[in-house]
Amino acid sequence: MNSQFTKIVRIFLGIVLLFSGANKFFEFLPNPEADFLDSFGEVSYLLTFVGALEIVIAGFLLAKKWVAFSLILLAPISINILLFHLYVHPSTIAPAVVIGLFNAILIYKHWPQYRPLFM
């Protein structure tokens, strides 16, 4: 796979995660799912944790450090983003598909680093 392409995908994914994670703290982008997210109530720490994790993963991706590890951390988050938009807000599923697809592309690119986990 073209390394220039994967570099662009890695940087774009890092920027998207950085903005998404920062938005969970500073709320500078509109949140159409606010009612659903408010229903978490007592477990509001969960979104704070996910936001912090997204910022850390974005930092690793943008700095090109621990990329394979970051992608594994991002896999369950991207799956949940995709499922959330599929079941709760299907009209906004396009960005979720892009995040999942970019994560899958980068995991495929770094697959030799994951191979020992499956032997």
N, C-alpha and C positions, 0 to 999 in steps of 0.2 A: 504494500500500500504506500502511496506517495507520502513521504515524510512532511512535505510542505502542507499537504492537506490535513494530516493528523495534527500538525502544529496549530493550524487555524482552528480546527475543531477543539483542541485542548484549551486554547486561549479563549475562544468564544464560550465554551462551557464554564470555564473559570470565571469569566465576567458575569455570566448569567447567575451563577451560584453566589457570587459576591453580592450582587444587587438583591437577590432573593433573600439571602441571609441577613443582610443589613436592613431590609424592609421589615423583617420580623422584629427588629429592635426599634427602628425609627419611624416606621409606617409612613414612608414618603410616597408610596404607590397605592392606588385605590385597591381595596380588598373586597371583591363582590361576594365572597363566601364568609363574610364576617359573622353572620348568624350561626353558621355551622361551627366555625372556629370558637365562637363564644360559648357554645354548648359544652366545650371541654371543661369549663368551670374549674374544679379543683386540680386538674392536671395541666394547668396553663404552663407549667415549667416545660412541658413537652415541646411546645413551639419554640421556646427560648433555647432549649437544647439542640433542636434541629437547626435553628438559625445559626447558632454558634458552630455547629458541625459543618454546615454549608460554607461558612466563612473560612474555616480551617481548611476544608477540602479545596476551596477556591484558591487559597493562598498556596497550597501545595501544587495545584495544577498550573497556576500562573508562574510560580518559581521553578517549575519542572523538577520538583523534589518529591520523592515518594509517590510518583504518579500511579503506579500499579496498586499500591496500598490505598490511595485515595479513591480510586475507581471502585475497589471492592467495598469501601465504606459508603460510597455513593449509590451502589446498586440497589439496596433495599429502599433508600430514600427515593430514587427515581421510579422504582416500581410503585411505591405508595403514591407518589405524585400522579403517575399515570392512572392508577386505579381510582384515586380521589376524583380526578377530572372526568373519568369515564362514568362513574356512578353518581356523582353529586352535581357536577357542572360540565356536562358534555360539550357545551358550545365553546368552551375554552380549552379543549383538549390538545390543540395544535402545539402550544409550547411544551406541554408534557411529553408529547410524542418526540419532539426535537431533543429534549433532554435525555429521554430514554434511548433514542437512536444514537446520539453522540456518545453516551456512556457505553453502549454496546460496541460502537466503532472503535473506541479507545481500548476497551477490554480486548477486543479481537487483535488490535495492534500489539498489545502487551501480553498476548496469550503465552508466549514462551516462558514468561516469568510465573505464570499460574500453573503451568504443566506439572511441576512436582507435587502440587496439592492433590492431583487426581491420579497419582501413581501408587 
